[in-house]
Amino acid sequence: MIDLLVAGSGPAGAATAIRAALAGLSVAVVEPRSAPIDKACGEGIAHSAVDYLSRLGVKLDGRPFYGIRYLDGQHQVDARFHAGPGLGVRRTTLHQGLMDRLADLGVEVVQGRVTAVTQNGTSVTAAGRTARYLVAADGLHSPLRRQLGLGTSPSGDVRRGLRQHFFVRPWTDLVEVYWSGLGEAYVTPVADDLVGVAILTSARGTFNSHLDAFPSLRRRLSGARPAHTVMGAGPLRQRVRGRVAGRVLLVGDAAGYVDALTGEGIAVALRTSAELVECVLKDRPDDYETAWRRVSWECRLLTGSLLWARNRSLLAPRIVPAAALLPGVYATIVNRLS
Ligand SMILES: Cc1cc2nc3c(=O)[nH]c(=O)nc-3n(C[C@H](O)[C@H](O)[C@H](O)COP(=O)(O)OP(=O)(O)OC[C@H]3O[C@@H](n4cnc5c(N)ncnc54)[C@H](O)[C@@H]3O)c2cc1C
């Protein structure tokens, strides 16, 4: 019997496995897809997360960004980071970096899918392995969360994300967020000749048709060759009843997700994965729910509040003007999330 079986090798699962291995636990990861895995993502990694990954020994190649710029048709406001830059990193690069570190540490990554889970008072068995604990890091639509009855049905406006890359020299060292009535378009420089654009919206349509809602961004991208295929994800909001079911612990998007509006998913996944490993080390799985809430509440509150305003037709058009009018408040919020 090993200490920890991890379902999913995304940032949450891989970081949990790395941290656990560094702490001396025996770990295996089960992942159905082949590395390096791509995913619809804005690909902006917050400074705190870059710092944490470096402490885990994960090597990343990307393009630093130094703050966040909000824009609508008439206003533009910049907030620069105080603590240090974030990093724009292709998801495939991030995944390969995580896989390389797992390999360095001798963590076994098994190709397969965790389906049925059985557990008793001392162990949990899944994918033919028995472990003291199972970590469900199987993403936004977590099949394990569903199986354990911890998910709830989506309600309200359903938002989704679509992402496309373009071969173009980045025109700024900030992540830009273009706001329109349709939604938001995030532009993250990820290499010297490549930017990623992620559009978040509740409207139906193609990436290309959505881009019409952001005329100044469309002008910026005119003539730029699209790279890779468009990828999508959603519904983004995932409400979860709890993060612990006996010896199974949920982490990352599987543990619940508000929205990609503040680009914090990876940072929260890493922060909570560190707490999860602490709880396993202490053999106190029930402490994890409180720890998860403690380290994720601020981000959930800020993202939830912004999303609430975004979904109000009277407030939404005032978000960028308000940020431009109160740049100090805007910068404080951006820095709380960095
Ligand atoms: C449009 C968009 C833009 C975003 N932009 C940003 C951003 O700029 N910055 C940021 O920090 N975050 C961003 N996020 C959020 C970020 O992508 C996620 O929070 C992050 O990927 C969560 O990692 P994870 O490991 O929980 O899930 P995932 O990365 O989805 O990994 C889950 C893994 O589980 C595997 N899996 C699935 N089922 C099983 C199974 N049954 N058994 C075993 N394995 C299984 C999958 O194959 C996958 O590899 C964005 C999200 C979206 C949708």
The ligand as an SDF file (V2000), in Angstrom:
LIG
                    3D

 53 58  0  0  0  0  0  0  0  0999 V2000
  -10.5400   29.8570  -20.1650 C   0  0  0  0  0  0  0  0  0  0  0  0
   -9.7410   29.6700  -18.9140 C   0  0  0  0  0  0  0  0  0  0  0  0
   -8.7110   30.5440  -18.6160 C   0  0  0  0  0  0  0  0  0  0  0  0
   -7.9620   30.3590  -17.4540 C   0  0  0  0  0  0  0  0  0  0  0  0
   -6.9200   31.2000  -17.2110 N   0  0  0  0  0  0  0  0  0  0  0  0
   -6.1310   31.0000  -16.1410 C   0  0  0  0  0  0  0  0  0  0  0  0
   -4.9750   31.7990  -15.9280 C   0  0  0  0  0  0  0  0  0  0  0  0
   -4.6420   32.6820  -16.7220 O   0  0  0  0  0  0  0  0  0  0  0  0
   -4.2440   31.5660  -14.8080 N   0  0  0  0  0  0  0  0  0  0  0  0
   -4.5720   30.5830  -13.9200 C   0  0  0  0  0  0  0  0  0  0  0  0
   -3.8770   30.4200  -12.9120 O   0  0  0  0  0  0  0  0  0  0  0  0
   -5.6480   29.7960  -14.1160 N   0  0  0  0  0  0  0  0  0  0  0  0
   -6.4230   29.9690  -15.2140 C   0  0  0  0  0  0  0  0  0  0  0  0
   -7.4760   29.1390  -15.4300 N   0  0  0  0  0  0  0  0  0  0  0  0
   -7.7610   28.0670  -14.4650 C   0  0  0  0  0  0  0  0  0  0  0  0
   -6.7920   26.8880  -14.6190 C   0  0  0  0  0  0  0  0  0  0  0  0
   -6.7510   26.4640  -15.9570 O   0  0  0  0  0  0  0  0  0  0  0  0
   -7.2450   25.7530  -13.7020 C   0  0  0  0  0  0  0  0  0  0  0  0
   -7.5730   26.2630  -12.4420 O   0  0  0  0  0  0  0  0  0  0  0  0
   -6.1660   24.6830  -13.5420 C   0  0  0  0  0  0  0  0  0  0  0  0
   -5.8630   24.0800  -14.7670 O   0  0  0  0  0  0  0  0  0  0  0  0
   -6.6490   23.6300  -12.5480 C   0  0  0  0  0  0  0  0  0  0  0  0
   -5.7680   22.5580  -12.5540 O   0  0  0  0  0  0  0  0  0  0  0  0
   -6.2860   21.0980  -12.1760 P   0  0  0  0  0  0  0  0  0  0  0  0
   -5.0440   20.2650  -12.0620 O   0  0  0  0  0  0  0  0  0  0  0  0
   -7.2300   21.1610  -11.0690 O   0  0  0  0  0  0  0  0  0  0  0  0
   -7.1520   20.6280  -13.4290 O   0  0  0  0  0  0  0  0  0  0  0  0
   -6.7140   20.2380  -14.9100 P   0  0  0  0  0  0  0  0  0  0  0  0
   -5.5850   21.0830  -15.3470 O   0  0  0  0  0  0  0  0  0  0  0  0
   -7.9570   20.2500  -15.7140 O   0  0  0  0  0  0  0  0  0  0  0  0
   -6.1880   18.7340  -14.7920 O   0  0  0  0  0  0  0  0  0  0  0  0
   -7.0670   17.6630  -14.5100 C   0  0  0  0  0  0  0  0  0  0  0  0
   -6.4230   16.3860  -15.0050 C   0  0  0  0  0  0  0  0  0  0  0  0
   -7.2070   15.2710  -14.5630 O   0  0  0  0  0  0  0  0  0  0  0  0
   -7.2170   14.2990  -15.5870 C   0  0  0  0  0  0  0  0  0  0  0  0
   -8.3750   13.4100  -15.3640 N   0  0  0  0  0  0  0  0  0  0  0  0
   -9.6690   13.6320  -15.7000 C   0  0  0  0  0  0  0  0  0  0  0  0
  -10.4300   12.5860  -15.3220 N   0  0  0  0  0  0  0  0  0  0  0  0
   -9.6060   11.6930  -14.7180 C   0  0  0  0  0  0  0  0  0  0  0  0
   -9.7870   10.4120  -14.1050 C   0  0  0  0  0  0  0  0  0  0  0  0
  -10.9910    9.8540  -14.0360 N   0  0  0  0  0  0  0  0  0  0  0  0
   -8.7190    9.7690  -13.5890 N   0  0  0  0  0  0  0  0  0  0  0  0
   -7.4760   10.3380  -13.6410 C   0  0  0  0  0  0  0  0  0  0  0  0
   -7.2480   11.5580  -14.2060 N   0  0  0  0  0  0  0  0  0  0  0  0
   -8.2880   12.2090  -14.7370 C   0  0  0  0  0  0  0  0  0  0  0  0
   -7.2930   15.1260  -16.8610 C   0  0  0  0  0  0  0  0  0  0  0  0
   -6.8860   14.3870  -18.0040 O   0  0  0  0  0  0  0  0  0  0  0  0
   -6.3680   16.3020  -16.5270 C   0  0  0  0  0  0  0  0  0  0  0  0
   -5.0400   16.0410  -16.9420 O   0  0  0  0  0  0  0  0  0  0  0  0
   -8.2560   29.2960  -16.5690 C   0  0  0  0  0  0  0  0  0  0  0  0
   -9.2940   28.4260  -16.8620 C   0  0  0  0  0  0  0  0  0  0  0  0
  -10.0420   28.6040  -18.0210 C   0  0  0  0  0  0  0  0  0  0  0  0
  -11.1330   27.6340  -18.3240 C   0  0  0  0  0  0  0  0  0  0  0  0
  1  2  1  0
  2  3  1  0
  2 52  2  0
  3  4  2  0
  4  5  1  0
  4 50  1  0
  5  6  2  0
  6  7  1  0
  6 13  1  0
  7  8  2  0
  7  9  1  0
  9 10  1  0
 10 11  2  0
 10 12  1  0
 12 13  2  0
 13 14  1  0
 14 15  1  0
 14 50  1  0
 15 16  1  0
 16 17  1  0
 16 18  1  0
 18 19  1  0
 18 20  1  0
 20 21  1  0
 20 22  1  0
 22 23  1  0
 23 24  1  0
 24 25  2  0
 24 26  1  0
 24 27  1  0
 27 28  1  0
 28 29  2  0
 28 30  1  0
 28 31  1  0
 31 32  1  0
 32 33  1  0
 33 34  1  0
 33 48  1  0
 34 35  1  0
 35 36  1  0
 35 46  1  0
 36 37  1  0
 36 45  1  0
 37 38  2  0
 38 39  1  0
 39 40  1  0
 39 45  2  0
 40 41  1  0
 40 42  2  0
 42 43  1  0
 43 44  2  0
 44 45  1  0
 46 47  1  0
 46 48  1  0
 48 49  1  0
 50 51  2  0
 51 52  1  0
 52 53  1  0
M  END
$$$$
